[in-house]
Amino acid sequence: MMRYIGLIVCLFIIIGAISHVGFNYYNDILSFSFVAGGSLGYGLLKDKKDKFIINCGNGAVYFGWFGT
């Protein structure tokens, strides 16, 4: 149950940010490609097939920091 409440809170924060600044400023394809590519590359670089998804998540966080 707490997982669903957390998901709803996160979605409200994202929707609030989009409605505040506008979709054109919030949607940035270059930032998305930077984070998505870095995530995939980091997951492949770690070379652990059993933890690929976890490593992709960590890579997305790292490249999200780099992109800001």
PyMOL commands that set and color helices and strands:
alter all, ss='L'
color gray80, all
select helices_A, chain A and resi 2-21+23-26+29-46+49-67
alter helices_A, ss='H'
color red, helices_A
deselect
rebuild
show_as cartoon
